[in-house]
Amino acid sequence: MKVGYTATALAHLDSLPHDARERILTKVHFYARQENPLKFAEHLTGYDAYRFRVGIYRVMFEVRNDELFVLRIKKRDKAYGDL
């Protein structure tokens, strides 16, 4: 599965420390290569989106035409406040 990022998600990535950014990118691309990446994700109630947990960060994404499209990346304590 291909991976795409919104401008918001890329801005979130740029604001993270280098080691956190690398860990998130590695995990997202690992999940995208799996036969069923959604088995590692949790559906976000009330939204047509999912999230991966990567340490203290949450990666919110949608699946669009065989593409895992990352919407945002936030710390756990700030991830769900402004959905």
Sequence and secondary structure as in RCSB ss.txt:
>XXXX:A:sequence
MKVGYTATALAHLDSLPHDARERILTKVHFYARQENPLKFAEHLTGYDAYRFRVGIYRVMFEVRNDELFVLRIKK
RDKAYGDL
>XXXX:A:secstr
 EEEE HHHHHHHHTS HHHHHHHHHHHHHHHHSS GGGG EE TTSS EEEEETTEEEEEEEETTEEEEEEEEE
GGGSSTT 
